[in-house]
Amino acid sequence: MTNRIQALRKQKGLSQQELAQRIGTSGQQVGNLEAGRRKLTQDWMERLAAGLECGPADLLGSPAMQSAPKPNTPLAPGDLTMRTATIERNTKETRIRVTVNLDGGGEYSISTGIGFLDHMLEQLSRHSLIDLELKAKGDLHIDFHHTTEDTAIAIGEAVSRALGDRAGITRYGDARIPMDETLTRVTLDASNRPYLIWRVEFTRPKLGEMDTELFKEWFQAFAQAAGITLHVENIYGENNHHIVESCYKGLARALRQAIEIDPRKSDAVPSTKGVLGGSL
């Protein structure tokens, strides 16, 4: 649905971040609402109306009611563009296309041909709020290894590309995820220095048709391609499904923290070196 949030905000001389502070949300969320990527519920309309000092009905409008933006009009200070990227990875073993939106709402469309992996990637998208579109076709008649690993590489590369120079990000994330009898801790640094610590053990060789040994391969490939230092530790647990699902949910929540823009340093790379990456 078309809305007039951006037009009203600019009439007030507010940046996305300033409006966000007024209504108790993030600049990214304001951007999602303006672009129509987030549903404009009654609650959002009431909060926005209060922040913009207008009536809820004033937020709605048709394209004809809005003035067309001038070409090359600069964004107001504090405005945030959506961080998106698309990666295509084609080899003799797999063909993969993935699109991510780091400032999304956790929407997903995933098809790898591996049911359990699809389920885990849906958890990753939903709990990180990263929009994820992924279609993979691999040599599943051989085994699931190539599709599992290459899917992680493609998603990781897309996340890294969407992050750009990583200016403004919070950088660090940490999550402890309980799932019934299981507790898992995931900690990460989006430093562009890839490394994996994996302290997770399984008591079953397979979950569904997927080899449990492939989960470490997925996390290793993702950490390498995304450029993150990633520590995954299952503190305790018995059910193998709960253990691996808590790993993906932990990654999602920690990643959500790490890639969030810090409003106090939205234009600065979070390092005293002024750059993230390599051996720096």
C-alpha positions in Angstrom: 0.0 0.0 0.0 1.3 3.5 -0.9 1.9 5.8 2.0 3.1 9.3 2.6 5.4 8.7 5.6 8.5 9.8 3.8 6.9 13.0 2.4 5.5 13.9 5.8 8.8 13.2 7.5 10.7 15.4 5.1 8.1 18.2 5.6 9.0 18.1 9.3 12.7 18.2 8.4 13.3 14.8 10.1 15.8 12.1 9.2 14.7 8.5 9.4 16.8 8.1 12.6 15.2 11.2 14.2 11.7 9.9 13.4 12.8 6.5 14.7 13.8 8.0 18.0 10.5 9.7 18.4 8.5 6.5 17.9 10.8 4.1 19.6 12.1 2.0 16.8 15.2 1.9 14.4 16.0 3.9 11.3 15.9 0.7 9.3 12.4 0.0 10.4 11.3 3.5 9.4 12.9 2.8 6.0 10.9 -0.5 5.8 7.7 1.3 6.6 8.3 4.0 4.1 9.1 1.6 1.3 6.1 -0.7 2.1 8.3 -3.6 3.1 6.7 -3.6 6.6 2.9 -3.8 6.9 1.5 -0.5 8.2 -0.6 -1.8 11.1 -2.9 0.2 13.2 -0.2 0.3 15.9 2.4 1.6 13.5 0.0 4.2 12.1 -0.8 5.5 15.6 2.9 5.7 16.5 3.9 7.4 13.2 1.0 9.8 13.5 2.2 10.9 16.9 5.8 11.2 15.8 4.8 13.2 12.7 2.1 15.3 14.5 -0.6 14.3 12.0 -3.7 12.2 11.8 -3.3 8.4 11.0 -5.3 9.0 7.8 -2.8 11.5 6.6 -0.2 8.7 6.4 -2.1 7.1 3.5 -2.2 8.3 -0.1 -2.0 7.4 -3.7 1.0 8.1 -6.1 -0.9 11.0 -7.6 -1.1 12.6 -4.2 2.7 12.5 -3.8 5.2 14.7 -5.6 7.7 12.8 -7.7 11.2 12.9 -6.3 13.7 14.9 -8.2 16.6 13.0 -9.9 19.7 12.7 -7.9 18.1 14.3 -4.8 20.4 13.6 -1.9 19.1 11.7 1.1 18.5 13.7 4.2 21.2 13.3 6.9 20.6 10.0 8.7 18.6 8.3 6.0 19.6 4.7 5.5 19.4 2.8 2.2 18.6 -0.8 2.2 21.6 -3.1 2.3 21.0 -5.8 -0.4 23.0 -8.1 -2.6 22.5 -10.9 -5.1 25.0 -13.7 -5.7 25.0 -16.3 -8.4 27.2 -19.3 -8.0 27.4 -21.8 -10.8 29.7 -24.8 -10.8 29.7 -28.3 -12.3 28.2 -29.4 -9.0 25.6 -26.7 -8.1 23.7 -23.8 -9.5 22.7 -21.2 -6.9 21.1 -17.8 -6.8 20.7 -15.9 -3.6 19.4 -12.5 -2.7 19.6 -10.9 0.8 18.2 -7.8 2.3 19.9 -7.1 5.6 17.3 -4.5 6.6 14.3 -6.7 5.8 11.6 -8.3 8.0 12.6 -12.0 7.9 10.8 -12.9 4.8 12.1 -15.9 2.9 11.7 -18.1 -0.2 14.1 -21.0 0.0 14.5 -24.1 -2.1 17.7 -26.3 -1.9 16.2 -29.7 -2.5 17.2 -30.7 1.1 14.1 -30.4 3.3 16.0 -30.1 6.6 18.4 -27.5 5.3 15.5 -25.5 4.0 14.0 -25.6 7.5 17.2 -24.3 9.1 17.7 -21.5 6.5 14.1 -20.4 7.2 15.0 -20.1 10.9 18.1 -18.1 9.9 16.0 -15.6 7.9 13.2 -15.4 10.4 15.2 -14.7 13.5 17.9 -12.5 11.9 15.2 -10.4 10.1 17.3 -10.8 6.9 15.1 -11.3 3.9 16.4 -14.3 2.1 15.6 -15.6 -1.4 17.5 -18.7 -2.4 17.1 -21.3 -5.1 19.7 -24.1 -5.4 20.0 -27.0 -7.7 22.8 -29.5 -7.0 24.0 -33.0 -7.5 21.9 -34.5 -4.8 22.0 -37.9 -6.6 25.6 -38.1 -5.3 25.1 -36.7 -1.8 24.2 -33.4 0.0 27.7 -32.2 0.6 28.1 -29.9 -2.4 24.7 -28.3 -2.1 25.1 -27.7 1.6 28.5 -26.1 1.4 27.9 -24.1 -1.7 24.6 -22.7 -0.3 26.6 -21.5 2.7 29.2 -19.9 0.5 26.6 -18.1 -1.6 24.7 -16.8 1.4 27.9 -15.7 3.1 29.1 -13.9 0.0 25.8 -12.1 -0.3 25.9 -11.0 3.3 29.5 -9.7 3.0 28.7 -7.8 -0.2 25.6 -6.2 1.4 27.7 -5.1 4.3 30.0 -3.2 2.0 32.8 -1.6 4.0 30.9 -2.4 7.2 30.7 1.2 8.3 28.2 1.8 11.1 27.6 -1.8 12.1 27.6 -2.8 15.7 30.0 -5.5 14.7 29.6 -7.9 17.7 26.8 -10.2 18.5 26.0 -12.8 21.1 23.0 -15.1 21.7 22.1 -18.0 24.1 19.3 -20.0 22.7 17.3 -22.5 24.8 15.2 -25.1 23.1 13.6 -27.5 25.5 16.4 -29.4 27.1 19.1 -27.8 24.9 21.1 -24.6 25.4 23.5 -23.2 22.7 25.7 -20.1 22.7 26.7 -18.3 19.5 29.1 -15.4 19.6 30.4 -13.6 16.5 32.5 -10.7 15.3 31.7 -9.3 11.8 35.4 -8.4 11.5 36.0 -9.6 7.9 38.5 -12.0 9.6 36.9 -15.5 9.1 37.3 -18.1 11.8 35.1 -20.9 13.2 35.1 -22.5 16.6 32.6 -25.4 16.5 31.9 -27.2 19.8 28.9 -29.2 18.8 28.5 -33.0 18.9 25.7 -35.2 17.6 24.7 -38.7 18.7 22.9 -39.5 15.4 24.5 -39.7 11.9 21.5 -38.2 10.2 18.6 -35.8 10.7 16.0 -36.7 8.1 18.2 -37.5 5.1 20.9 -35.0 6.0 24.2 -36.1 7.4 24.8 -34.3 10.7 28.5 -33.9 9.9 27.5 -31.5 7.2 26.3 -28.9 9.7 29.9 -28.0 10.6 30.7 -27.8 6.9 27.9 -25.3 6.5 28.9 -23.1 9.4 32.6 -23.2 8.2 31.7 -22.2 4.7 29.4 -19.4 5.9 31.9 -17.9 8.3 34.6 -17.9 5.6 32.5 -16.4 2.9 30.7 -13.8 5.2 34.0 -12.8 6.8 33.0 -13.4 10.4 34.7 -14.8 13.4 32.1 -17.3 14.6 32.0 -19.4 17.9 29.3 -22.0 18.2 29.0 -24.0 21.4 26.3 -26.4 22.4 26.4 -26.1 26.2 24.2 -29.1 26.8 21.4 -30.9 25.0 20.1 -34.4 24.0 17.8 -34.0 21.0 19.9 -33.7 17.9 17.2 -31.7 16.1 17.1 -29.2 19.0 20.8 -28.9 19.0 21.3 -28.0 15.4 18.2 -25.7 15.3 19.5 -23.8 18.3 22.8 -23.3 16.4 21.0 -21.7 13.5 18.7 -19.6 15.7 21.7 -18.5 17.7 23.6 -17.5 14.5 20.5 -15.6 13.4 20.1 -13.6 16.6 23.9 -12.9 17.0 24.1 -11.8 13.3 21.1 -9.6 13.8 22.9 -7.7 16.6 26.2 -7.5 14.8 24.9 -6.0 11.5 22.5 -3.5 13.2 23.5 0.1 12.5 24.8 1.9 15.6 23.0 5.3 15.5 25.8 6.9 17.4 28.5 5.9 14.9 26.5 5.2 11.7 29.2 6.6 9.4 32.3 5.0 11.1 34.0 1.6 10.6 33.9 0.0 14.0 37.7 -0.4 14.4 40.5 1.8 15.6 42.3 0.9 12.4 39.6 2.5 10.3 39.1 -0.7 8.3 37.9 -4.2 8.8 39.5 -7.1 7.0 42.4 -9.3 6.2 45.2 -9.5 8.8 44.5 -6.0 10.2 
